[in-house]
């Protein structure tokens, strides 16, 4: 097993990111629920693959019908240990024993900021394709003019600190899903900077510039500025 995978098993990643990005979970859950509402989808079973601290499912359970059954799975024993106290009658967490996340079939499968961590991400996407009727992906868009300047310092930090092995634009992210056998039904951008405007003047100017560009040219802004993501609703390709 390579060191890139073992860091999620031996506690290395947990020491680097102690909260498993739990602070981002309310925002991610809101994005997922917004997508489901756009398509009038009310799944009775939901599985979050690579659930981390499990907070996305906790947030979703609060806003979904009372009979919805939610399951989170992760290969990290440290992450699942955090999740255990959050379980209830309709919310469970399991440790995935295999790197391909062998899980039971559900109506909706979530893969939120996950496959960029996986060495064989296409293999993972192919393995999960028959595990649900609907899929929601949240994919960081890390290739931009801003992130690649200065010897790609931002991308190198995402690799060393957060374990991102693959980096995407909107076009390459959608192409990756197509290559793995998914049909994209809908997608929209999300913005990591939107909820926390910077206080320093220099950073504030950049923040306002990216907001203006996104309003005027939404497909151009993620190619210029870092911090954007893509939320995708997809189905397995049937032919």
C-alpha positions in Angstrom: 0.0 0.0 0.0 1.4 3.4 -1.0 2.1 6.1 1.5 -0.6 8.3 -0.1 -3.2 5.8 0.9 -1.7 4.7 4.2 -1.8 8.3 5.6 -5.6 7.9 5.9 -5.1 4.6 7.9 -2.2 5.3 10.2 -3.4 8.7 11.6 -1.1 10.9 9.6 -4.0 12.7 7.8 -5.9 13.0 11.1 -3.0 14.8 12.7 -2.7 17.2 9.7 -6.5 17.9 9.5 -7.9 17.1 12.9 -11.5 18.1 12.2 -11.6 16.4 8.8 -12.9 19.7 7.3 -16.1 19.5 9.5 -16.4 23.3 9.4 -17.1 23.0 5.7 -19.9 20.5 6.1 -22.9 22.8 6.6 -22.0 24.6 3.4 -21.5 21.3 1.5 -24.8 19.8 2.8 -26.6 23.0 1.7 -25.2 22.6 -1.8 -26.2 19.0 -2.1 -29.8 19.7 -0.8 -30.0 22.6 -3.3 -29.2 20.3 -6.1 -31.7 17.7 -5.0 -34.4 20.3 -4.7 -33.6 21.6 -8.3 -34.5 18.1 -9.5 -37.2 17.2 -7.0 -35.2 14.3 -5.8 -36.1 12.8 -2.4 -33.9 9.7 -2.0 -34.9 7.3 0.8 -31.3 6.0 1.1 -28.1 8.1 1.0 -24.5 7.0 1.2 -21.6 9.4 1.7 -18.4 7.7 0.5 -15.3 9.3 2.1 -17.5 10.8 4.8 -14.7 12.1 7.1 -16.2 13.3 10.3 -19.7 12.6 9.1 -21.0 16.1 9.5 -22.4 16.4 6.0 -24.8 13.6 6.8 -25.7 15.0 10.2 -26.6 18.3 8.5 -28.6 16.6 5.8 -30.5 14.4 8.2 -31.8 17.6 9.9 -33.4 18.8 6.7 -34.5 15.5 5.0 -37.7 13.4 5.6 -37.6 11.5 8.9 -37.6 8.1 7.1 -34.4 8.8 5.2 -31.7 6.3 5.9 -28.2 7.7 5.7 -24.9 5.8 5.8 -21.4 7.2 5.9 -18.2 5.2 5.1 -14.6 5.9 5.1 -11.3 3.9 5.0 -9.9 5.9 8.0 -10.4 4.3 11.4 -9.7 7.8 12.9 -12.6 9.3 10.9 -15.0 6.6 11.8 -14.1 6.9 15.5 -15.2 10.5 15.3 -18.4 9.6 13.6 -19.6 6.9 16.2 -21.1 9.4 18.6 -23.2 10.9 15.9 -25.0 7.7 15.0 -28.8 7.2 15.5 -31.5 4.9 14.3 -31.3 6.2 10.7 -27.7 7.4 10.6 -24.9 4.8 10.6 -21.2 4.9 9.8 -19.1 2.0 8.6 -15.4 1.5 8.1 -14.7 0.5 4.5 -12.3 -2.4 4.5 -11.2 -1.9 0.9 -9.8 1.0 -1.0 -12.5 0.7 -3.7 -15.1 1.5 -1.0 -17.2 -1.6 -1.4 -20.6 -0.4 -0.2 -24.3 -1.4 -0.4 -26.4 0.1 -3.1 -28.3 3.3 -2.3 -30.6 5.7 -4.2 -28.1 8.5 -3.8 -24.3 8.3 -3.4 -22.2 11.3 -2.4 -18.6 11.7 -3.2 -17.7 15.1 -1.9 -14.0 16.3 -2.2 -12.9 12.7 -2.3 -11.6 11.3 -5.6 -8.8 13.9 -6.0 -7.2 12.0 -3.0 -7.3 8.6 -4.7 -4.4 7.4 -6.8 -6.6 5.4 -9.2 -9.6 7.7 -9.2 -11.0 6.5 -12.4 -11.0 2.9 -11.0 -12.8 4.1 -7.9 -15.5 5.9 -10.0 -16.0 2.8 -12.1 -16.3 0.6 -9.1 -18.9 2.9 -7.5 -20.9 3.4 -10.7 -23.4 0.6 -10.1 -23.9 1.4 -6.4 -26.6 4.1 -6.8 -29.2 5.6 -9.1 -28.0 9.1 -8.5 -24.6 10.6 -7.7 -23.5 14.0 -6.4 -19.9 14.9 -6.7 -18.1 18.0 -5.2 -14.8 18.6 -7.0 -12.2 21.2 -6.2 -11.2 23.2 -9.3 -7.5 23.8 -8.5 -6.0 24.6 -11.9 -6.3 28.3 -12.4 -4.1 31.2 -13.4 -3.8 32.2 -9.7 -3.0 28.8 -8.4 -0.4 28.0 -11.0 1.7 31.2 -10.6 4.7 31.3 -8.3 5.8 27.8 -9.1 2.3 26.4 -8.4 2.7 27.0 -4.6 -1.1 26.6 -4.0 -1.3 23.3 -5.8 1.8 22.0 -4.0 0.2 23.0 -0.7 -3.0 21.1 -1.6 -0.9 18.1 -2.4 1.4 18.1 0.7 -1.1 19.3 3.3 -4.4 17.9 2.1 -3.3 14.9 0.0 -4.8 16.0 -3.3 -3.1 13.9 -6.0 -5.2 15.2 -9.0 -6.1 18.7 -9.9 -9.0 19.7 -12.2 -10.7 22.4 -14.2 -14.4 22.2 -14.9 -13.7 20.7 -18.3 -11.3 18.0 -17.0 -13.6 17.2 -14.1 -16.6 16.6 -16.3 -14.4 14.6 -18.8 -13.2 12.4 -15.9 -16.8 11.5 -15.0 -17.6 10.8 -18.6 -14.6 8.6 -19.0 -15.7 6.6 -15.9 -19.2 6.0 -17.4 -21.4 8.8 -15.9 -23.9 11.1 -17.6 -23.9 14.6 -16.1 -27.4 15.8 -15.5 -26.6 19.2 -13.9 -23.8 21.1 -12.3 -23.0 24.5 -10.7 -20.1 26.2 -9.1 -19.5 26.6 -5.4 -17.1 29.1 -3.9 -14.9 28.5 -0.8 -14.3 32.3 -0.4 -18.0 33.3 -0.4 -18.6 32.8 3.3 -15.5 34.3 4.7 -14.6 37.7 3.1 -11.0 38.7 4.0 -10.3 41.7 6.2 -7.0 42.8 4.8 -7.3 45.4 2.1 -5.0 43.6 -0.4 -7.0 40.4 -0.1 -10.3 42.2 -0.1 -9.5 43.8 -3.5 -8.8 40.3 -4.9 -12.0 39.0 -3.3 -14.2 41.8 -4.8 -12.5 41.2 -8.2 -13.3 37.5 -8.2 -16.9 38.3 -7.2 -17.3 40.7 -10.0 -15.7 38.4 -12.6 -17.8 35.5 -11.4 -21.0 37.6 -11.8 -20.0 38.8 -15.3 -18.2 35.7 -16.6 -19.0 32.7 -14.4 -17.0 30.2 -16.6 -14.0 32.4 -16.7 -13.6 33.2 -13.0 -12.7 29.7 -11.9 -9.9 29.6 -14.6 -8.5 32.8 -13.1 -9.0 32.5 -9.4 -8.6 29.6 -7.0 -11.2 28.6 -4.5 -14.0 27.5 -6.8 -15.5 24.0 -6.9 -17.9 22.1 -9.0 -21.0 20.4 -7.7 -22.3 17.7 -10.1 -25.4 15.6 -10.3 -24.9 12.5 -12.5 -26.3 9.1 -13.3 -24.6 5.9 -14.5 -24.5 5.7 -18.2 -27.1 3.2 -19.5 -25.7 2.7 -23.0 
